[in-house]
Amino acid sequence: MNKLFSRFRIGPRLIFLITVQAIILLAIGFTALAGLTFASRSTDLLNRNVTEGTRLSYLADTIQGELLATVHRVNTGAMIWEEGRLNLAFANQQFEDDWRTYTAALSPDEAEFIEDVLAPGLTGVRSSFVELDRLFRSEDRTNLSLFVINDLDELVQPFLNALLASSSERQLASEQTFAESLKTNNMFLYASLAVIVIGVVLASVIGYLIYRSIVDPIARISDTVHSVAEGDYGVRTGLTGSDEFARLGMALDELLQDKVTTLVEAEEENERLNESVLRLLEAVARLSERDLTVTVPVSADVTGPVADAINQMAEETGRVLTRVSRIASQVGASCATVNKKAEIVNATAQAQQIEVERTASELAGASNALVNIAKVARACNESAQLTTETTRSAMATVNGTVQSMNEIREAIQETGKRIKRLGERSQEITAIVDIINSIAERTHVLALNAGMQAAAAGEAGRGFAVVADEVQRLAESSREATAQIASLVKNIQVDTNDTIVTMDRTISQVVAGSRMAESAGQQMIASQKTTASLVRSVGEIAASSEQQARISNELRQRASSMLLQTQETSKELVEQLTQTKNLVQYARMLVQSVRVFKLPTEARR
């Protein structure tokens, strides 16, 4: 593998290493970004389904909690008509607002589908609002009871059933979306782990190979130089290739070869070359101290090519290490940029985690609200049952009232009969008084005639005249008494007739009251049946609310599971960020390793 890299210069090797690392980081970032994007879409879709289910619940609560409750209270007399009309208008406005809010949040295709599904039931609900408004304005409780018994359920129940079916479909869609999201998130997690492991292994292998391809030639050149310095002129670097170190090694080998051929002449000129050798040794010593700024004076003797080669080596090595330092700095800058991008991705993941936590919190609030609705429905069921018992007791009271009024009517009728018989008796008294009055008038006439006869008789008839006068006064007293008796009898007859008329009117009112009481009993029987139906409906509502509460609790648990998955993804991203920071540290260490050498550019500075 070193032979393969020795075909290339050091710059392309480092560029290849940086390119591999950048590709690995891009693959990791793309995988994480794709996973986060899919998780965001799934969360948005789940949130949308939950929101639509909540709005459907608002529509159902408006119908059940406002419309039906108002109708029930007005029908049972617990609410006056005016208050019922106000509550009905408010329920109608609330229903229309909730419906517009629900349809405005849908796409055109979904809105058209919802209109097709809920249009028949929606028409029935709106018709029930119109008809109930008319009945409330007419204040006709009988027609209202008939409408509640016969028509209200047929108008409202289809829409409630459609709402329940649509809510169930949204719930199934949410569960399917959650399952798909969980599966895809696991897939992205495993893919990210695989890419990270493969990338770290590949980068480590390539970095190690490039490191060996740079260090091994330098070590061989250094060993060769040390061997030559120790007097071993037969040693060679043996480097081949086209990179800088290979050319430097081949140049050093050629230099050593030339030196071996001229070794005899060099020994003869040893004394002359001492100074040059000392300069060379000084330069080599400075080179061994990593000072690549050294420049060996080139002399005309045999040390001239060596000095020139050392200068060339120092220059080439300085140039190469300068490029290595610059490329390492670029690697550090790129790694720092990638580190910033990874921090941004980590921040995005944390924000997504916060959104998932908020969604779980809202699901918990919706679950608590549904539990409260179930409690209220159970309380309504108990109140309706109590109302049924109260209606049954009131019906028994009304039946007793009807029976008492019938007894009063019979007693009044019997009293009327007796008063009529009393009138008939008073008429008999009137007849007797007329007879007495007739007798008194005849007695008065007889007394007048007797007086006249006594006056005609003179003294002999005086006693008889006195008797006749007494009889006349008695007749007049009798006539006055009979007149008074007749007047009293007539007054009694008038009072009796008035009493009879009053009794007849009272009997008619008692009959009318009995009929109204019987009608009230029938209406209370109908109200009892309606209340029993309402009790069953409220029981069904309570059962449905409890089921919705359980479903909402399951959704909250699944959202919590999704939150755990998001937290695991965040942990993996934090681990990735740590690895990126380590890569930045390695790049800095490489720059520091290169900066150990004193380069020509640093000397000029």
C-alpha positions as CSV (number, residue, x, y, z in Angstrom):
1,M,0.0,0.0,0.0
2,N,3.0,2.3,0.7
3,K,4.2,1.7,-2.9
4,L,0.7,2.7,-4.1
5,F,0.8,6.0,-2.2
6,S,4.5,6.6,-3.2
7,R,3.3,7.1,-6.8
8,F,1.6,10.3,-5.7
9,R,2.9,13.5,-4.2
10,I,2.2,14.3,-0.6
11,G,-0.3,17.1,-1.4
12,P,-2.7,14.7,-3.3
13,R,-2.4,12.2,-0.5
14,L,-3.5,14.7,2.1
15,I,-6.3,16.0,-0.2
16,F,-7.5,12.4,-0.7
17,L,-7.5,12.0,3.1
18,I,-9.5,15.2,3.6
19,T,-11.9,14.3,0.8
20,V,-12.6,10.9,2.3
21,Q,-13.3,12.5,5.7
22,A,-15.5,15.1,4.2
23,I,-17.5,12.4,2.3
24,I,-17.9,10.4,5.5
25,L,-19.1,13.5,7.4
26,L,-21.5,14.4,4.5
27,A,-22.9,10.9,4.6
28,I,-23.4,11.1,8.3
29,G,-25.0,14.5,8.1
30,F,-27.2,13.5,5.2
31,T,-28.4,10.4,7.1
32,A,-29.1,12.4,10.2
33,L,-30.8,15.2,8.3
34,A,-33.0,12.7,6.4
35,G,-34.0,11.0,9.7
36,L,-34.8,14.3,11.4
37,T,-36.8,15.4,8.3
38,F,-38.8,12.3,8.3
39,A,-39.4,12.5,12.1
40,S,-40.5,16.1,11.7
41,R,-43.0,15.2,9.0
42,S,-44.3,12.2,11.0
43,T,-44.7,14.4,14.1
44,D,-46.5,17.1,12.0
45,L,-48.9,14.5,10.6
46,L,-49.5,13.0,14.0
47,N,-50.1,16.4,15.5
48,R,-52.5,17.2,12.7
49,N,-54.5,14.0,13.2
50,V,-54.7,14.6,16.9
51,T,-55.8,18.3,16.3
52,E,-58.5,17.2,13.9
53,G,-59.7,14.6,16.4
54,T,-59.8,17.2,19.1
55,R,-61.9,19.5,16.9
56,L,-64.3,16.7,16.1
57,S,-64.6,16.2,19.9
58,Y,-65.4,19.9,20.2
59,L,-68.2,19.5,17.6
60,A,-69.6,16.5,19.5
61,D,-69.3,18.4,22.8
62,T,-71.2,21.4,21.4
63,I,-74.1,19.2,20.3
64,Q,-74.2,17.0,23.4
65,G,-73.3,19.6,26.1
66,E,-75.1,22.7,24.7
67,L,-77.9,21.6,22.3
68,L,-79.2,18.4,23.9
69,A,-78.7,19.7,27.5
70,T,-80.6,23.0,26.7
71,V,-83.4,21.1,25.0
72,H,-83.7,18.7,28.0
73,R,-83.7,21.5,30.6
74,V,-86.3,23.5,28.7
75,N,-88.4,20.4,28.1
76,T,-88.4,19.5,31.8
77,G,-89.1,23.1,32.9
78,A,-85.7,23.5,34.5
79,M,-84.9,26.5,32.2
80,I,-87.2,29.2,31.0
81,W,-88.0,29.7,27.3
82,E,-86.0,33.0,27.0
83,E,-82.9,31.5,28.5
84,G,-83.3,28.4,26.3
85,R,-83.4,30.6,23.2
86,L,-80.2,32.4,24.2
87,N,-78.4,29.1,25.0
88,L,-79.7,27.6,21.7
89,A,-78.4,30.6,19.7
90,F,-75.1,30.4,21.5
91,A,-74.8,26.6,20.8
92,N,-75.7,27.3,17.1
93,Q,-73.0,30.0,16.8
94,Q,-70.5,27.8,18.7
95,F,-71.2,24.8,16.4
96,E,-70.8,26.9,13.2
97,D,-67.6,28.4,14.5
98,D,-66.2,25.0,15.4
99,W,-67.2,23.6,12.0
100,R,-65.6,26.5,10.1
101,T,-62.4,26.1,12.2
102,Y,-62.3,22.4,11.4
103,T,-62.9,22.7,7.7
104,A,-60.5,25.6,7.3
105,A,-57.6,23.5,8.6
106,L,-58.3,20.8,6.0
107,S,-56.8,20.5,2.5
108,P,-59.3,20.9,-0.4
109,D,-59.5,17.2,-1.1
110,E,-60.0,16.4,2.6
111,A,-62.6,19.2,2.9
112,E,-64.5,17.7,-0.1
113,F,-64.3,14.2,1.4
114,I,-65.5,15.4,4.8
115,E,-68.4,17.3,3.2
116,D,-69.5,14.1,1.4
117,V,-69.3,12.1,4.6
118,L,-70.8,14.6,7.1
119,A,-73.1,16.5,4.8
120,P,-76.4,14.5,5.5
121,G,-75.8,14.6,9.3
122,L,-74.7,18.3,9.1
123,T,-78.0,19.2,7.4
124,G,-79.9,17.3,10.1
125,V,-78.1,19.2,12.9
126,R,-78.8,22.6,11.3
127,S,-82.4,21.6,10.7
128,S,-82.7,20.7,14.4
129,F,-81.4,24.1,15.4
130,V,-83.9,25.9,13.2
131,E,-86.8,23.7,14.4
132,L,-85.9,24.1,18.0
133,D,-85.6,27.8,17.6
134,R,-89.1,27.9,16.2
135,L,-90.5,25.7,19.1
136,F,-88.7,27.8,21.7
137,R,-90.2,31.0,20.2
138,S,-93.7,29.4,20.2
139,E,-93.2,28.2,23.8
140,D,-95.2,25.1,23.0
141,R,-93.9,22.4,25.4
142,T,-96.1,19.7,24.0
143,N,-94.8,20.0,20.4
144,L,-91.3,20.3,21.9
145,S,-91.7,17.0,23.7
146,L,-93.0,15.4,20.5
147,F,-90.1,16.7,18.5
148,V,-87.6,15.5,21.1
149,I,-89.2,12.1,21.2
150,N,-89.8,11.6,17.5
151,D,-87.4,13.7,15.5
152,L,-84.4,15.0,17.5
153,D,-82.4,11.7,17.6
154,E,-83.0,11.1,13.9
155,L,-81.6,14.5,13.0
156,V,-78.6,14.7,15.4
157,Q,-77.5,11.0,15.9
158,P,-76.3,10.4,12.2
159,F,-73.9,13.4,12.5
160,L,-72.7,12.2,15.9
161,N,-72.1,8.7,14.5
162,A,-70.2,10.2,11.5
163,L,-68.1,12.3,13.9
164,L,-67.3,9.2,15.9
165,A,-66.4,7.2,12.8
166,S,-64.2,10.1,11.5
167,S,-62.5,10.4,14.9
168,S,-61.8,6.6,14.9
169,E,-60.3,6.9,11.4
170,R,-58.0,9.7,12.5
171,Q,-57.0,7.6,15.5
172,L,-56.1,4.6,13.2
173,A,-54.2,6.9,10.9
174,S,-52.3,8.3,13.8
175,E,-51.4,4.8,15.0
176,Q,-50.2,3.8,11.5
177,T,-48.2,7.0,11.1
178,F,-46.6,6.4,14.5
179,A,-45.7,2.8,13.7
180,E,-44.2,3.8,10.3
181,S,-42.3,6.7,12.0
182,L,-40.9,4.4,14.6
183,K,-39.8,1.8,12.0
184,T,-38.2,4.5,9.8
185,N,-36.4,6.2,12.7
186,N,-34.9,2.8,13.7
187,M,-33.8,2.3,10.1
188,F,-32.1,5.7,10.0
189,L,-30.6,5.1,13.4
190,Y,-29.0,1.8,12.3
191,A,-27.9,3.4,9.0
192,S,-26.3,6.3,10.9
193,L,-24.5,3.9,13.2
194,A,-23.3,1.9,10.2
195,V,-22.1,4.9,8.3
196,I,-20.3,6.2,11.5
197,V,-18.5,2.9,12.1
198,I,-17.6,2.4,8.5
199,G,-16.4,6.1,8.2
200,V,-14.3,6.0,11.3
201,V,-12.7,2.7,10.3
202,L,-12.1,3.8,6.7
203,A,-10.7,7.2,7.8
204,S,-8.5,5.6,10.4
205,V,-7.1,3.1,7.9
206,I,-6.4,5.7,5.2
207,G,-4.9,8.1,7.7
208,Y,-2.6,5.5,9.1
209,L,-1.5,4.4,5.6
210,I,-0.8,8.0,4.5
211,Y,1.0,8.5,7.8
212,R,3.2,5.5,7.2
213,S,3.8,6.6,3.6
214,I,5.2,9.9,4.9
215,V,7.0,8.7,8.0
216,D,8.7,5.6,6.6
217,P,10.7,7.4,3.8
218,I,11.8,10.1,6.3
219,A,12.9,7.4,8.7
220,R,14.9,5.6,6.0
221,I,16.5,8.9,4.8
222,S,17.3,9.8,8.4
223,D,18.8,6.3,9.1
224,T,20.9,6.5,5.9
225,V,22.2,10.0,6.9
226,H,23.1,8.7,10.4
227,S,24.8,5.6,8.9
228,V,26.8,7.8,6.5
229,A,27.7,10.1,9.4
230,E,29.0,7.1,11.3
231,G,31.3,6.1,8.3
232,D,29.1,3.5,6.6
233,Y,29.3,4.6,3.0
234,G,27.8,1.5,1.6
235,V,24.3,2.2,3.0
236,R,21.5,3.3,0.6
237,T,18.0,4.5,1.1
238,G,16.6,2.2,-1.6
239,L,13.6,4.5,-2.1
240,T,11.7,4.4,-5.4
241,G,8.7,6.4,-6.7
242,S,7.8,9.8,-7.8
243,D,7.0,11.7,-4.6
244,E,9.3,14.2,-2.9
245,F,10.8,11.8,-0.4
246,A,11.5,9.2,-3.1
247,R,13.3,11.7,-5.2
248,L,15.2,13.0,-2.2
249,G,16.2,9.4,-1.3
250,M,17.3,8.6,-4.9
251,A,19.3,11.8,-5.0
252,L,20.9,10.8,-1.7
253,D,21.7,7.4,-3.1
254,E,23.2,8.9,-6.1
255,L,25.2,11.2,-3.9
256,L,26.4,8.3,-1.8
257,Q,27.3,6.3,-4.9
258,D,29.4,9.2,-6.3
259,K,31.0,9.5,-2.9
260,V,32.0,5.9,-2.8
261,T,33.8,6.2,-6.2
262,T,35.7,9.2,-5.1
263,L,36.4,8.0,-1.6
264,V,40.1,7.6,-2.2
265,E,40.4,11.1,-3.6
266,A,38.4,12.4,-0.7
267,E,40.7,10.8,1.8
268,E,43.7,12.5,0.1
269,E,41.9,15.8,0.3
270,N,40.6,15.1,3.8
271,E,42.7,17.9,5.4
272,R,41.4,20.2,2.8
273,L,37.9,19.3,3.2
274,N,37.8,19.4,7.0
275,E,36.5,22.9,7.0
276,S,33.8,22.0,4.4
277,V,32.9,18.9,6.3
278,L,32.6,20.8,9.5
279,R,30.3,23.2,7.8
280,L,28.3,20.2,6.5
281,L,28.2,18.7,9.9
282,E,27.0,21.9,11.4
283,A,24.3,22.2,8.8
284,V,23.3,18.5,9.3
285,A,23.2,19.2,13.0
286,R,20.9,22.1,12.5
287,L,18.9,19.9,10.2
288,S,18.7,17.2,12.9
289,E,17.4,19.9,15.2
290,R,14.5,20.3,12.7
291,D,15.8,23.7,11.4
292,L,15.0,23.5,7.7
293,T,16.1,27.1,7.2
294,V,19.7,26.1,7.1
295,T,21.7,27.0,4.0
296,V,25.1,25.2,3.5
297,P,27.7,27.2,1.5
298,V,28.5,25.4,-1.7
299,S,32.2,25.1,-2.3
300,A,34.1,24.0,-5.4
301,D,35.4,20.8,-3.8
302,V,33.6,17.5,-3.4
303,T,31.4,18.8,-0.6
304,G,29.8,21.2,-3.0
305,P,27.3,18.7,-4.4
306,V,26.6,17.5,-0.9
307,A,26.0,21.0,0.3
308,D,23.9,21.6,-2.8
309,A,21.9,18.4,-2.1
310,I,21.5,19.3,1.5
311,N,20.2,22.7,0.5
312,Q,18.0,21.1,-2.0
313,M,16.7,18.6,0.6
314,A,16.1,21.3,3.1
315,E,14.4,23.4,0.6
316,E,12.2,20.6,-0.7
317,T,11.5,19.3,2.8
318,G,10.6,22.8,4.0
319,R,8.4,23.3,1.0
320,V,6.7,20.0,1.5
321,L,6.2,20.5,5.3
322,T,4.9,24.0,4.6
323,R,2.3,22.5,2.3
324,V,1.6,19.9,4.9
325,S,1.1,22.6,7.5
326,R,-1.1,24.6,5.3
327,I,-3.2,21.6,4.3
328,A,-3.4,20.5,8.0
329,S,-4.7,24.0,8.8
330,Q,-7.3,23.7,6.1
331,V,-8.2,20.3,7.5
332,G,-8.6,21.9,10.9
333,A,-10.7,24.7,9.5
334,S,-12.9,22.2,7.6
335,C,-13.3,20.1,10.7
336,A,-14.2,23.2,12.7
337,T,-16.9,24.0,10.1
338,V,-18.2,20.4,10.2
339,N,-18.2,20.7,14.0
340,K,-20.3,23.8,13.8
341,K,-22.7,22.1,11.4
342,A,-22.9,19.1,13.7
343,E,-23.7,21.5,16.6
344,I,-26.5,23.1,14.5
345,V,-27.8,19.6,13.7
346,N,-27.7,18.7,17.4
347,A,-29.5,22.0,18.3
348,T,-32.2,21.1,15.7
349,A,-32.5,17.6,17.2
350,Q,-32.9,19.2,20.7
351,A,-35.6,21.6,19.3
352,Q,-37.3,18.6,17.7
353,Q,-37.2,16.9,21.1
354,I,-38.7,19.9,22.8
355,E,-41.5,19.8,20.1
356,V,-42.1,16.1,20.8
357,E,-42.2,16.8,24.6
358,R,-44.7,19.6,24.0
359,T,-46.8,17.3,21.8
360,A,-46.7,14.7,24.6
361,S,-47.8,17.3,27.1
362,E,-50.7,18.4,24.9
363,L,-51.7,14.8,24.5
364,A,-51.7,14.5,28.3
365,G,-53.9,17.6,28.6
366,A,-56.3,16.2,26.0
367,S,-56.4,12.9,27.9
368,N,-57.2,14.7,31.2
369,A,-59.9,16.7,29.4
370,L,-61.5,13.5,28.1
371,V,-61.4,12.0,31.6
372,N,-63.2,15.1,32.9
373,I,-65.7,14.8,30.1
374,A,-66.4,11.2,31.1
375,K,-66.9,12.3,34.8
376,V,-69.3,15.1,33.7
377,A,-71.2,12.6,31.5
378,R,-71.5,10.2,34.5
379,A,-72.7,13.1,36.6
380,C,-75.3,14.0,33.9
381,N,-76.4,10.4,33.8
382,E,-77.0,10.4,37.6
383,S,-78.8,13.7,37.3
384,A,-81.0,12.3,34.6
385,Q,-81.8,9.2,36.6
386,L,-82.7,11.5,39.6
387,T,-84.9,13.5,37.2
388,T,-86.6,10.3,36.1
389,E,-87.4,9.4,39.8
390,T,-88.6,13.0,40.4
391,T,-90.9,12.8,37.3
392,R,-92.3,9.5,38.5
393,S,-93.1,11.0,41.9
394,A,-94.6,14.1,40.4
395,M,-96.8,11.9,38.1
396,A,-98.1,10.0,41.2
397,T,-98.8,13.4,42.8
398,V,-100.7,14.5,39.7
399,N,-102.7,11.3,39.7
400,G,-103.6,11.9,43.3
401,T,-104.6,15.4,42.5
402,V,-106.8,14.2,39.6
403,Q,-108.5,11.7,42.0
404,S,-109.1,14.5,44.6
405,M,-110.5,16.8,42.1
406,N,-112.9,14.1,40.9
407,E,-114.0,13.7,44.5
408,I,-114.5,17.4,44.9
409,R,-116.5,17.5,41.6
410,E,-118.8,14.8,42.9
411,A,-119.2,16.6,46.3
412,I,-120.0,19.9,44.5
413,Q,-122.5,18.1,42.2
414,E,-124.2,16.6,45.3
415,T,-124.3,20.1,47.0
416,G,-125.8,21.6,43.8
417,K,-128.5,19.0,43.8
418,R,-129.4,19.8,47.4
419,I,-129.4,23.5,46.7
420,K,-131.7,22.9,43.7
421,R,-134.0,20.9,46.0
422,L,-133.9,23.8,48.4
423,G,-135.0,26.1,45.6
424,E,-137.8,23.8,44.8
425,R,-138.9,23.9,48.4
426,S,-138.7,27.7,48.4
427,Q,-141.1,27.7,45.4
428,E,-143.5,25.5,47.4
429,I,-143.2,28.1,50.3
430,T,-144.0,30.8,47.7
431,A,-147.1,28.9,46.7
432,I,-148.2,28.6,50.3
433,V,-147.5,32.3,50.9
434,D,-149.6,33.1,47.9
435,I,-152.4,31.0,49.3
436,I,-152.1,32.8,52.7
437,N,-152.0,36.1,50.9
438,S,-155.2,35.2,49.0
439,I,-156.9,34.2,52.3
440,A,-155.8,37.4,53.9
441,E,-157.2,39.5,51.0
442,R,-160.5,37.5,51.2
443,T,-160.6,38.0,55.0
444,H,-160.0,41.7,54.5
445,V,-162.8,41.8,52.0
446,L,-165.1,39.9,54.4
447,A,-164.1,42.3,57.2
448,L,-165.0,45.2,55.1
449,N,-168.3,43.7,54.2
450,A,-168.9,42.8,57.9
451,G,-168.1,46.3,58.9
452,M,-170.5,47.7,56.4
453,Q,-173.2,45.3,57.6
454,A,-172.4,46.2,61.3
455,A,-172.7,50.0,60.4
456,A,-176.0,49.3,58.8
457,A,-177.3,47.4,61.9
458,G,-176.6,50.4,64.1
459,E,-176.1,49.8,67.8
460,A,-176.9,46.2,67.4
461,G,-174.0,45.7,65.0
462,R,-171.4,47.8,66.9
463,G,-169.9,44.8,68.7
464,F,-169.7,43.0,65.4
465,A,-168.1,46.1,63.8
466,V,-165.4,46.0,66.4
467,V,-164.8,42.3,65.6
468,A,-164.8,43.1,61.9
469,D,-162.2,45.9,62.5
470,E,-160.0,43.5,64.4
471,V,-160.4,40.9,61.7
472,Q,-159.5,43.6,59.1
473,R,-156.4,44.6,61.0
474,L,-155.5,40.9,61.3
475,A,-156.0,40.5,57.6
476,E,-153.8,43.5,56.9
477,S,-151.1,42.2,59.3
478,S,-151.3,38.8,57.6
479,R,-151.0,40.4,54.2
480,E,-148.0,42.4,55.3
481,A,-146.4,39.3,56.8
482,T,-147.0,37.3,53.7
483,A,-145.5,40.1,51.6
484,Q,-142.4,40.0,53.8
485,I,-142.3,36.2,53.6
486,A,-142.7,36.4,49.8
487,S,-139.9,39.0,49.6
488,L,-137.6,36.8,51.8
489,V,-138.5,33.7,49.8
490,K,-137.8,35.6,46.5
491,N,-134.4,36.7,47.9
492,I,-133.7,33.1,48.9
493,Q,-134.6,32.0,45.4
494,V,-132.3,34.6,43.8
495,D,-129.4,33.6,46.1
496,T,-130.2,30.0,45.4
497,N,-130.1,30.5,41.7
498,D,-126.8,32.4,42.0
499,T,-125.4,29.7,44.1
500,I,-126.5,27.1,41.5
501,V,-124.9,29.1,38.7
502,T,-121.7,29.4,40.8
503,M,-121.7,25.7,41.6
504,D,-122.2,24.9,37.9
505,R,-119.3,27.2,37.0
506,T,-117.2,25.6,39.8
507,I,-118.0,22.1,38.5
508,S,-117.0,23.2,35.0
509,Q,-113.7,24.6,36.3
510,V,-113.1,21.4,38.4
511,V,-113.8,19.3,35.2
512,A,-111.4,21.5,33.2
513,G,-108.8,21.2,36.0
514,S,-109.2,17.5,36.0
515,R,-108.7,17.3,32.3
516,M,-105.6,19.5,32.6
517,A,-104.3,17.4,35.4
518,E,-104.9,14.2,33.2
519,S,-103.1,16.0,30.3
520,A,-100.3,16.9,32.6
521,G,-100.1,13.3,33.7
522,Q,-99.9,12.1,30.1
523,Q,-97.2,14.7,29.3
524,M,-95.2,13.7,32.4
525,I,-95.4,10.1,31.2
526,A,-94.0,11.2,27.8
527,S,-91.4,13.3,29.6
528,Q,-90.5,10.2,31.7
529,K,-90.0,8.2,28.5
530,T,-87.9,11.0,27.0
531,T,-85.9,11.3,30.2
532,A,-85.3,7.5,30.2
533,S,-84.1,7.8,26.5
534,L,-81.8,10.7,27.5
535,V,-80.4,8.6,30.4
536,R,-79.5,5.8,27.9
537,S,-78.0,8.4,25.5
538,V,-76.0,10.0,28.4
539,G,-74.8,6.5,29.4
540,E,-73.6,5.9,25.9
541,I,-71.9,9.2,25.8
542,A,-70.1,8.4,29.1
543,A,-69.0,5.1,27.7
544,S,-67.7,6.7,24.5
545,S,-65.9,9.4,26.6
546,E,-64.2,6.8,28.7
547,Q,-63.1,4.9,25.6
548,Q,-61.8,8.2,24.1
549,A,-59.9,8.8,27.3
550,R,-58.3,5.4,27.1
551,I,-57.3,5.9,23.5
552,S,-55.9,9.4,24.3
553,N,-53.9,7.8,27.1
554,E,-52.5,5.2,24.7
555,L,-51.5,8.0,22.3
556,R,-49.8,9.8,25.1
557,Q,-47.8,6.7,26.0
558,R,-46.8,6.3,22.3
559,A,-45.8,9.9,22.2
560,S,-43.6,9.2,25.2
561,S,-42.0,6.3,23.4
562,M,-41.4,8.5,20.4
563,L,-39.8,11.1,22.8
564,L,-37.5,8.3,24.1
565,Q,-36.5,7.5,20.5
566,T,-35.8,11.2,19.8
567,Q,-33.7,11.4,22.9
568,E,-31.7,8.3,21.7
569,T,-31.2,10.1,18.4
570,S,-30.0,13.2,20.2
571,K,-27.5,11.1,22.2
572,E,-26.2,9.6,18.9
573,L,-25.8,13.2,17.5
574,V,-24.0,14.2,20.7
575,E,-21.7,11.3,20.2
576,Q,-21.2,12.3,16.6
577,L,-20.4,15.8,17.8
578,T,-17.8,14.4,20.2
579,Q,-16.2,12.4,17.3
580,T,-16.1,15.6,15.2
581,K,-14.4,17.5,18.0
582,N,-11.9,14.7,18.3
583,L,-11.2,15.0,14.6
584,V,-10.6,18.8,15.0
585,Q,-8.2,18.0,17.9
586,Y,-6.4,15.4,15.7
587,A,-6.0,18.1,13.0
588,R,-4.6,20.5,15.5
589,M,-2.2,17.9,16.7
590,L,-1.0,17.3,13.1
591,V,-0.5,21.1,12.7
592,Q,1.5,21.2,15.9
593,S,3.6,18.2,14.8
594,V,4.5,19.9,11.6
595,R,5.2,23.2,13.3
596,V,8.0,21.5,15.3
597,F,10.1,22.1,12.1
598,K,11.5,25.5,11.5
599,L,10.3,26.3,8.0
600,P,11.7,28.9,5.6
601,T,8.5,31.0,5.7
602,E,8.8,31.2,9.5
603,A,12.4,32.3,9.2
604,R,11.4,35.1,6.9
605,R,8.7,36.2,9.3
